[in-house]
Amino acid sequence: MDIIIFAGILIMALLAGILGSLLGLGGGVIIVPGLVLIFGLPIQEAIGASLVAVIATSTGAASYYVQEGLSNIRLGMFLETATTLGSAIGAMLAIYMDQSLLAVAFAALLIYSAIHMIRRPERLATPDEESPSFPELSASYLDKNTGEEVSYCVRKVPRGLVASFFAGNMSGLLGVGGGAIKVPVMNIWMGVPLKAAAATSNFMIGVTALAGALVYYASGYLSPVVSANVAVGVFFGAVMGSRIAHLARSEYLRAIFALVMLAIAVLMILNAAGVISAI
């Protein structure tokens, strides 16, 4: 691999790791379009490398979030049962899908997530306001930005479980770790604060991505050089992002989330339509 391309992928992966750990996305929403639009890789190979990056993001950020008490481990383990199954099924479907269809599906996922984050304000369901159907999933954490203890209960668990299966399906299909669906679902539907939702998503995405990555490996779509390069950059970016997550305000994270999703969706649609090509 040319040294300039190698360095470019490494820098892109570093930025993806920072953004992915902050928003619980796994970095795939940056890695897949970046490898396709900038470096001209086939989208299946880009998705395979992205799933490896998602595993690296989870490894780099999840331990810190768990240590800080932001990750809701019980909720994550519960939802992961559906997500992992969906990931394996999605990966098998992606192997046989047309590249343009994959790109359009990727863009549709991003637009959906962005619109919901813009239109639906964060609503925290506290234990005092609402009796949770699964009280064992309720949790709390210390918000270092405000110095306040944030307690919340988890609502609409069955709906969240179904959405998690779909998130896993999209993870294996599009290489995004499922965070682009899981974070809005946990935040908007299930009443989990955005910081806790992003941290819990980071805890989950490594297992989700592994299920899909194994399918891509068996099908010959995992490039060892590209995947290793991406994994190194994303890992260190995720470590950096998790350290600054406490300093960010939730409303700013929501705005960044939506803007990034919309911008990348436009690029992917233009690429699928042949208006733009890889640089």
C-alpha positions in Angstrom: 0.0 0.0 0.0 1.3 3.5 -0.9 2.6 5.4 2.1 0.4 8.4 1.3 -2.7 6.2 1.1 -1.7 4.4 4.3 -1.3 7.7 6.1 -4.6 9.0 4.8 -6.5 6.0 5.9 -4.8 6.2 9.3 -5.8 9.8 9.8 -9.4 9.2 8.7 -9.6 6.2 11.0 -8.3 8.3 13.9 -11.1 11.0 13.3 -13.7 8.2 12.9 -12.6 6.7 16.2 -13.0 10.0 18.1 -16.4 10.7 16.6 -17.5 7.1 16.9 -16.7 6.9 20.6 -18.3 10.2 21.4 -21.6 9.3 19.7 -21.6 5.5 20.1 -21.5 4.9 16.4 -18.4 2.7 16.1 -16.9 4.9 13.4 -18.4 3.0 10.6 -20.4 6.0 9.3 -17.0 7.6 8.6 -15.0 4.6 7.6 -17.3 3.1 5.0 -18.0 6.3 3.0 -14.3 7.3 3.4 -12.9 4.1 2.0 -15.5 4.1 -0.9 -15.5 7.8 -1.8 -11.9 8.8 -1.1 -9.9 5.6 -1.6 -12.1 3.8 -4.1 -12.5 0.5 -2.4 -15.5 -1.8 -3.2 -18.2 -1.2 -0.6 -18.2 -4.8 0.6 -14.5 -4.6 1.4 -15.0 -1.2 3.0 -17.8 -2.7 5.2 -15.5 -5.6 6.2 -12.8 -3.2 7.3 -15.4 -1.0 9.0 -16.6 -3.9 11.1 -13.0 -4.5 12.3 -12.9 -0.8 13.1 -16.1 -1.0 15.1 -14.5 -3.8 17.2 -11.5 -1.5 17.8 -13.7 1.4 18.8 -15.5 -0.8 21.3 -12.2 -2.1 22.7 -10.8 1.4 23.0 -13.8 3.2 24.5 -16.0 0.6 26.3 -13.7 -0.1 29.2 -13.4 3.6 30.1 -17.2 4.1 29.9 -17.8 1.1 32.1 -15.3 2.3 34.6 -16.9 5.7 34.7 -20.4 4.2 35.2 -21.8 5.6 32.0 -22.5 2.2 30.3 -25.7 0.4 31.3 -24.2 -3.1 31.2 -27.4 -4.9 32.0 -29.3 -3.1 29.3 -26.5 -3.7 26.8 -26.3 -7.4 27.4 -30.1 -7.7 27.2 -30.3 -5.9 23.8 -27.2 -7.6 22.4 -29.0 -11.0 22.2 -31.1 -9.6 19.4 -28.4 -7.5 17.8 -25.9 -10.2 17.3 -28.4 -12.4 15.5 -29.4 -9.5 13.3 -25.7 -8.8 12.5 -24.9 -12.3 11.2 -28.1 -12.3 9.0 -27.3 -8.8 7.6 -23.7 -9.7 6.7 -24.9 -12.8 4.7 -27.3 -10.6 2.8 -24.7 -7.9 2.0 -22.4 -10.4 0.3 -24.9 -10.8 -2.5 -26.3 -7.2 -2.8 -25.5 -4.7 -5.5 -23.0 -2.0 -4.4 -25.4 0.9 -5.4 -28.2 -0.6 -3.4 -25.9 -0.9 -0.4 -24.9 2.7 -0.7 -28.5 3.9 -0.9 -29.5 1.7 2.1 -26.6 3.2 4.0 -27.7 6.7 3.2 -31.3 6.0 4.2 -30.2 4.7 7.5 -28.2 7.9 8.2 -31.0 10.2 7.1 -33.5 8.3 9.4 -31.2 8.7 12.4 -30.4 12.3 11.7 -34.1 13.3 11.4 -35.1 11.6 14.6 -32.3 13.2 16.5 -33.3 16.7 15.2 -37.1 16.4 15.6 -37.3 14.4 18.8 -35.9 16.2 21.8 -34.2 14.1 24.5 -36.7 13.1 27.2 -35.4 11.5 30.4 -37.8 9.2 32.1 -36.8 9.3 35.8 -37.8 6.6 38.3 -40.0 9.1 40.1 -42.0 9.9 37.0 -42.5 6.5 35.5 -42.7 3.0 36.8 -40.4 0.9 34.6 -41.5 -2.5 33.3 -38.0 -3.7 33.8 -36.7 -2.0 36.9 -33.5 -4.0 36.9 -32.4 -2.1 33.8 -32.7 1.3 35.5 -29.4 3.0 36.2 -27.7 6.2 37.1 -24.4 8.0 36.5 -22.5 11.2 37.5 -22.5 13.8 34.8 -19.1 15.5 35.2 -20.2 18.3 33.0 -22.9 19.5 35.4 -21.8 17.7 38.6 -25.3 16.1 39.0 -26.3 12.5 39.5 -28.5 11.5 36.6 -31.0 8.6 37.4 -33.2 7.1 34.7 -35.5 4.2 34.1 -35.7 2.2 30.8 -39.1 2.1 29.1 -40.5 0.4 26.0 -38.1 -2.5 26.3 -39.8 -4.9 23.8 -39.8 -2.2 21.2 -36.1 -1.6 21.9 -35.4 -5.3 21.5 -37.0 -5.4 18.1 -35.1 -2.3 17.0 -31.9 -3.9 18.3 -32.4 -6.8 15.9 -32.8 -4.3 13.1 -29.7 -2.4 14.2 -27.7 -5.6 14.2 -29.0 -6.4 10.7 -27.9 -2.9 9.5 -24.6 -3.4 11.2 -23.8 -6.6 9.3 -25.3 -5.2 6.1 -23.6 -1.8 6.1 -20.7 -2.1 8.6 -21.8 0.6 10.9 -21.9 -1.2 14.3 -25.6 -0.5 14.6 -25.0 2.6 16.8 -26.7 4.9 14.2 -29.9 3.1 15.2 -29.2 2.0 18.8 -28.3 5.4 20.1 -31.5 7.2 18.9 -33.6 4.2 19.9 -32.2 4.1 23.5 -32.3 7.9 23.7 -35.7 8.7 22.1 -37.8 5.6 22.7 -36.3 4.0 25.8 -35.6 7.2 27.8 -31.8 6.6 28.2 -29.8 9.9 28.4 -27.7 10.5 25.3 -24.3 10.1 27.1 -25.4 6.8 28.6 -26.9 5.6 25.3 -23.7 6.4 23.5 -21.6 4.6 26.2 -23.9 1.6 26.2 -23.8 1.4 22.4 -20.0 1.4 22.6 -20.2 -1.5 25.0 -22.4 -3.4 22.6 -21.0 -2.7 19.2 -17.9 -4.8 19.4 -19.9 -8.1 19.8 -22.3 -7.0 17.2 -19.5 -6.3 14.7 -17.7 -9.5 15.4 -20.7 -11.6 14.3 -20.7 -9.7 10.9 -16.9 -9.6 10.5 -16.7 -13.4 10.7 -19.0 -13.7 7.7 -17.0 -11.2 5.7 -13.8 -13.0 6.5 -15.2 -16.3 5.4 -16.3 -14.7 2.1 -12.9 -13.1 1.4 -13.9 -9.5 1.9 -11.6 -8.7 4.7 -8.3 -7.0 3.5 -5.7 -7.6 6.3 -3.7 -4.5 5.4 -6.6 -2.1 5.2 -8.4 -3.6 8.2 -5.2 -3.4 10.4 -4.6 0.2 9.3 -8.1 1.2 10.1 -8.2 -0.7 13.4 -5.1 1.1 14.7 -6.3 4.5 13.9 -9.8 3.9 15.2 -8.5 2.4 18.5 -6.5 5.4 19.4 -9.2 7.7 18.3 -11.7 5.9 20.4 -9.5 6.2 23.5 -9.2 9.9 22.9 -12.9 10.4 22.3 -14.0 8.5 25.4 -11.8 10.8 27.5 -13.5 14.0 26.3 -17.0 12.6 26.2 -17.8 13.9 29.8 -16.9 17.5 28.7 -19.5 17.6 25.8 -23.0 18.8 26.3 -25.8 16.4 25.2 -27.5 19.0 22.9 -24.2 19.6 21.1 -23.7 15.9 20.6 -27.1 15.6 19.1 -26.5 18.4 16.7 -23.1 16.9 15.6 -24.7 13.5 15.2 -27.4 14.8 12.9 -25.1 17.0 10.8 -22.6 14.2 10.3 -25.3 11.7 9.3 -26.9 14.1 6.7 -23.6 15.2 5.1 -22.4 11.6 4.6 -25.8 10.4 3.4 -25.8 13.1 0.6 -22.3 12.0 -0.5 -23.3 8.3 -0.5 -26.4 9.0 -2.6 -24.4 11.1 -5.1 -21.9 8.3 -5.4 -24.5 5.7 -5.9 -26.1 7.8 -8.7 -22.8 8.3 -10.4 -22.7 12.1 -9.8 -19.5 11.8 -7.9 -16.9 9.1 -7.8 -14.0 8.2 -5.6 -11.3 10.8 -5.4 
